Amino acid sequence: MKVGIVGTGFVGSTTAYALTLQGVASELVLIDIDKKLAGAHAEDILHATPFAEPVRVYAGDYPDLKDAAVVVIAAGVAQRPGETRLQLLDRNAEVFRQVPRIRAHAPDEVILLVVTNPVDVMTQVATRVSELPPSQVIGSGTILDTARFRALLGRYLGIAPQSVHAYVLGEHGDSEVLVWSSARIAGLTLEQFAREVHKPLTDEVRQRIDDGVRRAAYRIIEGKGATYFGIAAAVARMVEVIRDDERMVLTLSALEEDVVGVPEVTLSLPRVLGCRGVVATLSPELSADEREALRRSAEILKQAASEIGY
């Protein structure tokens, strides 16, 4: 599979490295406005291939996206310490003038994976500008927030996060919704499982986990300037799912006609991902409070997109 990455900053370059180490792509082209940077990353990652997989890695330009099955859009400025993702909007909206250049050279069947923050609004912009079906323009959305939720629940309850089935929906940002009500482990509710292992889910524990998920990026950015390992692993997994047509359920962002009464909005819901993009979108059971929180999240994103004309 040929994969293009547009934007080779922390996230784009780390995603390229993850794809190479895992051998997800057979050909990887890195594109950046800073051609020297893209070339340096491509050369450095190429030197890792003897210890990993035989991936062809090189720096290129938009015409090199010919025959690319997936293009990862990671271009844009980084989130500053203390800055919300939505506050990035004005500074990153201009980045998506590049989307027509991608469409001019990539095949009509290409799947665009948007990683640039604020990812939900950027995914909506990319969908409109590219004129591709919403099923082919997918934001990484809350895939990482869901992973954080499962990891923290697993750590507290003493179980592998892979055995935790829980989701974070809505905005990849401050209004995201941790869905506690339908979370399950071995078919048990969280409360039932917690009783079985004598680890009560008190209000204090729930709040600590909520903060651990919702505020994670702020702490990481404050400590080291950017988040990139977790999201790179997530995007590499998305590409692998597409390549192998796994039909895996992931919380991803895509344009929806209606979400709890809010029309034409892009946010994360559980979606079945396959070789042609989003195959199906699921509607999980929500409590009344969670449903209202999801509606508020949708309204925030709808307003943000409207303010920039999308």
Long-range contacts (C-beta under 8 A, 24 or more apart in sequence): 1-25, 1-26, 1-27, 1-69, 1-70, 1-239, 1-243, 2-26, 2-27, 2-28, 2-29, 2-67, 2-68, 2-69, 3-27, 3-28, 3-29, 3-68, 3-69, 3-70, 3-71, 3-72, 3-239, 4-28, 4-29, 4-30, 4-31, 4-64, 4-65, 4-68, 4-70, 4-71, 4-72, 4-102, 4-106, 5-29, 5-30, 5-31, 5-71, 5-72, 5-74, 6-31, 6-32, 6-71, 6-72, 6-73, 6-74, 6-75, 6-98, 6-102, 7-31, 7-32, 7-73, 7-74, 7-75, 7-76, 7-95, 7-116, 8-32, 8-34, 8-37, 8-38, 8-41, 8-74, 9-74, 9-75, 9-76, 9-78, 9-226, 10-78, 10-226, 10-228, 11-74, 11-115, 11-226, 11-227, 11-228, 11-231, 11-232, 12-72, 12-74, 12-75, 12-115, 13-41, 13-45, 14-228, 14-229, 14-231, 14-232, 15-72, 15-74, 15-115, 15-231, 15-232, 15-235, 15-236, 16-41, 16-42, 16-45, 16-57, 17-45, 17-48, 17-232, 18-232, 18-233, 18-235, 18-236, 19-55, 19-236, 19-239, 20-45, 20-48, 20-49, 20-52, 20-53, 20-55, 20-57, 21-48, 21-52, 21-53, 22-52, 22-53, 22-236, 22-240, 23-52, 23-53, 23-54, 23-55, 24-236, 24-239, 24-240, 24-243, 25-55, 25-239, 25-243, 26-54, 26-55, 26-56, 27-55, 27-56, 28-55, 28-56, 28-57, 28-58, 29-58, 29-59, 29-60, 29-64, 29-65, 29-68, 30-57, 30-58, 30-59, 30-60, 31-59, 31-60, 31-61, 31-62, 31-64, 31-65, 32-59, 32-75, 33-75, 35-59, 62-101, 62-102, 62-104, 62-105, 63-105, 64-105, 65-102, 65-105, 65-106, 65-110, 66-105, 66-106, 66-107, 67-107, 68-106, 68-107, 68-110, 69-109, 69-110, 69-111, 69-242, 69-243, 70-110, 70-111, 70-112, 70-113, 70-239, 70-242, 71-102, 71-106, 71-110, 71-111, 71-112, 71-113, 72-113, 72-115, 72-235, 72-239, 73-98, 73-99, 73-102, 73-112, 73-113, 73-114, 73-115, 73-116, 73-122, 73-126, 74-115, 74-116, 75-116, 76-116, 76-117, 76-122, 78-225, 78-226, 79-117, 79-217, 79-221, 79-226, 80-221, 81-218, 81-221, 81-222, 81-225, 82-218, 82-222, 84-173, 84-174, 85-117, 85-118, 85-119, 85-171, 85-172, 85-173, 85-174, 85-217, 86-118, 86-121, 86-173, 86-174, 86-300, 86-304, 88-117, 88-118, 89-118, 89-121, 89-304, 89-307, 89-308, 90-308, 92-116, 92-117, 92-118, 92-122, 93-121, 93-122, 93-125, 93-308, 95-122, 96-122, 96-125, 96-126, 96-129, 99-125, 99-126, 99-129, 99-130, 100-129, 100-130, 102-130, 103-130, 103-131, 103-132, 108-132, 109-136, 109-276, 110-136, 111-136, 111-137, 111-138, 111-242, 111-276, 111-277, 112-136, 112-137, 112-138, 113-138, 113-139, 113-140, 113-235, 113-238, 113-239, 114-138, 114-139, 114-140, 114-253, 115-139, 115-140, 115-231, 115-235, 117-172, 118-171, 118-172, 118-173, 118-304, 119-172, 119-253, 120-171, 120-172, 120-173, 120-253, 120-266, 120-267, 120-268, 120-301, 121-266, 121-301, 121-304, 121-305, 121-308, 121-310, 123-253, 123-254, 123-255, 123-266, 124-255, 124-265, 124-266, 124-301, 124-305, 124-310, 125-305, 125-308, 125-310, 127-254, 127-255, 127-266, 128-310, 133-277, 134-254, 134-255, 134-256, 134-278, 135-254, 135-276, 135-277, 135-278, 135-279, 136-276, 136-277, 137-254, 137-255, 137-277, 138-238, 138-252, 138-253, 138-254, 138-271, 138-273, 138-277, 138-278, 139-172, 139-252, 139-253, 139-254, 139-266, 139-268, 140-172, 140-231, 140-234, 140-235, 140-238, 140-252, 140-253, 141-172, 141-251, 141-252, 141-253, 141-254, 141-267, 141-268, 142-167, 142-168, 142-169, 142-170, 142-171, 142-172, 142-176, 142-251, 142-252, 142-253, 142-268, 143-234, 143-238, 143-250, 143-251, 143-252, 143-268, 144-172, 144-230, 144-231, 144-234, 145-172, 145-176, 145-213, 145-214, 145-216, 145-251, 146-250, 146-251, 147-230, 147-234, 148-212, 148-213, 148-216, 148-230, 149-178, 149-209, 149-213, 152-209, 152-212, 152-213, 153-183, 153-190, 153-209, 156-199, 156-205, 156-209, 157-185, 157-190, 157-193, 157-194, 157-197, 157-199, 158-197, 158-199, 159-185, 159-193, 159-197, 166-190, 167-251, 167-270, 167-284, 168-213, 168-251, 168-268, 169-251, 169-267, 169-268, 169-269, 169-270, 169-284, 169-294, 169-297, 170-267, 170-268, 170-293, 170-294, 170-297, 170-298, 170-301, 171-267, 171-268, 171-297, 171-300, 171-301, 172-253, 172-268, 174-214, 175-293, 175-296, 175-297, 175-300, 175-301, 176-213, 176-214, 176-268, 176-297, 177-290, 177-293, 177-294, 177-297, 178-209, 178-210, 178-213, 178-214, 179-284, 179-286, 179-290, 180-206, 180-287, 180-290, 181-285, 181-286, 181-287, 181-290, 182-284, 182-285, 182-286, 238-273, 241-273, 241-274, 242-273, 242-274, 242-275, 242-277, 243-275, 244-275, 245-274, 245-275, 246-273, 246-274, 247-272, 247-273, 247-274, 247-279, 248-272, 248-273, 249-273, 249-282, 252-278, 254-278, 254-281, 256-281, 259-294, 259-295, 259-298, 260-291, 260-294, 260-295, 260-298, 261-295, 262-295, 262-298, 262-299, 262-302, 263-302, 264-302, 265-298, 265-301, 265-302, 265-305, 266-301, 266-305, 267-297, 267-298, 267-301
